[in-house]
Amino acid sequence: MVVHAPRPKITSSALAAFGAHGIAPVFFDDKHVPTGILVPLSAHHASSERLRWQSEAPAGMRNRNWQAIVKSKIQNQHRVLNKFNRDGHSLNSLVKKVRSGDPTNIEARASRFYWGHLFNDRSFRRSDSSHWLNHRLNYGYAILRSLTVSAITTRGLHPGLGLHHHNKYDPHPLASDLMEPFRPIVDELVAEIEGDTPENLRHVLSRDTKKHLAGLSMVLVPKNGRSVSVPVALREVTDSLVHVFRDRTGTIDLPQWCE
């Protein structure tokens, strides 16, 4: 759910119902910047037990699963570049170099190549907060984060305990981990928006653009021989992580991206 209006009115009963049903609305300010997510606290009956599994996860297991996440993300970036007839061959070779925990930061190397090719703009940087493309990307990522937080909390895990991410300014490091392989879907949606460079922020995030990016929840991804929506895929990914935390073995079950 996206709350993006000048003066939204939501009753406390409605907010409580969101939390009870595991819905994590994302809120935006008047400059179209995501400012917060309502995090459900009691969406699963066994959350205390699962939180213990999560908090006791050994480093080797967390590193192994971060390796799987990075590989999946790069494979999806490769798929997106191929869709737009960009040369993604170099990304394919990088996947094989990702080791447990990604100690050599192959993820960053892949991202530099990816962003340099996706929009046909070698000057584009994700760090440039003023760039109009980043406003669209951030809007889509906020929706993705909301879907990911909802999947995590409804499965009895806590978004504050990550596998790899641990920035003290990030309130949802596990969501930051699990959403990584899905980020290229947002990039794909942004790249699909046609038109010249917008003149102002209103044109950057027009009603049609926001509607297009909100369509993220309807995008289908390949999962175990079938196609499922992004929210369903996130829930299944989180379910598999619960089993990894419980059994202390195996790796997370991620989408199988078609290149």
N, C-alpha and C positions, 0 to 999 in steps of 0.2 A: 504494500500500500504506500502510495506517495502522497504526502501532504504538502502541496505547493500552491499556496494562495496568499494574498495580502493579509487577510484577517480570517483565518479558518476558525470555526467554532466546533469543538469536540467535547462532548460531555465526559465527566469522569467515569460514568457507567460504560460508555463506549470504549474508553481507554482500558478499563479493567477487563472488558470482554476481549479486547485484542490480546492482552497478556494471557488470559485464561486459555485462549485458542492458539497460542503460539505465533500470533501475527506480530511482525516487527515493523511498524510504520517508520518511514524515513521522512524527516522534516527538512525543508529548505527555507532559507531566508529570502528577503525581497531582491537579493542580487543573484538568486538561483544557485546559491552555494549550499551544499548539504551541511546541516548543523547538528543533527542528532538522530538517533534511532531509539525507539522504545524497545527495550530488551525484556522479553518475558522471563519471569523468575521461577515459575512453578508449572511448566508445561509438561513435565514428565513425572510419573509416580516414583521412579527409581533414581532420581537425579543425584541424591547423596551418594549412593553406591557408585554410580558412574563417574561422579566427580572424583571419588577416591581412585578409581582405575586411571582416570586421566592424569591426576596429580602425581601418581607413582610411576608413570611411564618412563622406562629407562632411556638414556640418551641414544643408545644404538638404535632402538626402535623408532624414536622420533627422527633420527637422521635418515634411516632407511625409507621412511614414508615421505620425508621432504624430498629425497631423491626422486621418488615416483611422481610427486607433484610437479617438480621442475621439468621432468621429462614430458609429462602430459601437457604442460603449458607450452613448451617449445614446439611440440608436435602440432598443437592447435594453432600456434602462430604460423607455422609452416603452411598449414591448411589455408589460413586466411590469405597469406601472400599469394599462394597459388590461385585462389579464387579470383583475385584481382590482377592476375597475370604478372605478378612481381616475382623476381627470382628468389625462391626460398631454399635453394639447394644447400646453401651454407648452414642453414638451421638444422637440416636433416643430419648433417655430419656432427653437429654439436651435441645432439641428443645422446650419442654414444659415449661422449666424454663426461657426462654427469655422473659423479661418484656419490657415495653415501654422505649426506649432509651438504653436498655441493661445495666442498672446501675451496675450490678454485673459482667459484662464482661464475659458472657457465651461464647461469640465468641472466646475469648482467650483460655478458658478452652477446647473448642471443637478443636481448632487448635492444641493445645499441644498433645491431644490424636490422632488426625488425622495424624499429621506429624510423630508421633512415630510409626505408623502402616503402612502407605501407602507404603513406600519403604523397609519395613522390616529392617530398620536401626534406632534403638533407639537413636543413637548419632546424627542423622541428625538435623540441626538447620537452619531455614530460615535466621537467623542472620549471618551465616557463609558465607561471600561473596566469599571465596575461594573454596567452595565446588562445584564440577563440576555439580551437579544436580541443584544448584541455578542458574548457567549460563543458563541452558535450561529453567528453570522456568521463569527467568527474560525475556528471549527472547519471550516466549509465552505470558507473561503478557503484554509486550510492544505492541504486536500486538493487544491483547484484549483492551488495553487502547486506542489505535488508533481508533478501531471500536467504542468504547464507546464515545469518544470525538466527533466523526463524528455524531453519533446518537443524542447526546445532542445539538450540534450546528445546525444541520439541523432541529431540532424541536424548535428552537428559545430560548433555554435556554443557560445559561452560565456555562461552566465547572468549573469556579472559585468559585462558591457559592455552598457549599456542604450541605447535610442534617446532616451529622455527622462528617465527616472528616474536619479538619480545621488546619492541620499542615502548618505553614507559609512557609515551604520548598516544599509543594505540590502545584503545579500550577493548578491542576485539581481535587480538592476535590470532586466535584460531580461525576466525572468519577470514582474516587476511591470508592465512595459509590455504584454506579450502577453496577460496574463490579464485586463486591464481590460474588454474587451468581453464576457467570460464571467462576470464577477462578478455581474451581475444574475440569472444562473441560480441562483447560491447564494442570493441574496436571495429569489428565487421559492420555492425549497425551504423556506427558513425561514418565509416567509409562509404556506406551505401547512400548517404544523404547527398544529393546533388545540389549544385548551385555555386555561385561565386562566393568569394570571401565576404562574410556578413559585415555590415557597416557598424552594427552596435550589438550589445548583448541581447536585446530583444529579438533580433534576427538570428542570433546564435542559437538561442533556445526558444524558438517559436512554438506555438501550440502543436503544429504538425511534427516538429522535431522531437518534442517531449513525448508525444504520442508514439512516435516511431521507436524511441528508446525504451519506453515502457513496454513495448512489445517483446522485450527480453524474456518475459515469463512465458511467452508462447513459442519461443524458439525450441526446436527439437534437436536433441543431441544423441549420438550413437552410444548405446549402453547395453552390453551383453547380448548383441544380436538383434536389438530392437531400437526404436526411436522413442525417447521420452522427453518431456518438457524440462526446461532448466530447473524449476523448483523440484520436480520429481527426482531428477538426477542428483541434485544437491542432497536431498533426503537419503537417497540410496548410498551416496558417497559417505555421508555421515554415519549411516547404519553400519557400513563396513568398518569405519574407524572405531565405532563402539566395540565391535568384535576384536579388532586389533588390540585395543586397550585392555579388554577383558582377558584375551587369550595370550597376550604378550608374544604374538607370532604373526607372520603374514604381513601383507601390505594392503594399503587402502585400494578399494575397487573404483577406478576412475574411468571416465568415458574413453572409448577407443576411437580417436579422431581419424577420419578418412582424409588422406593427403591428396 
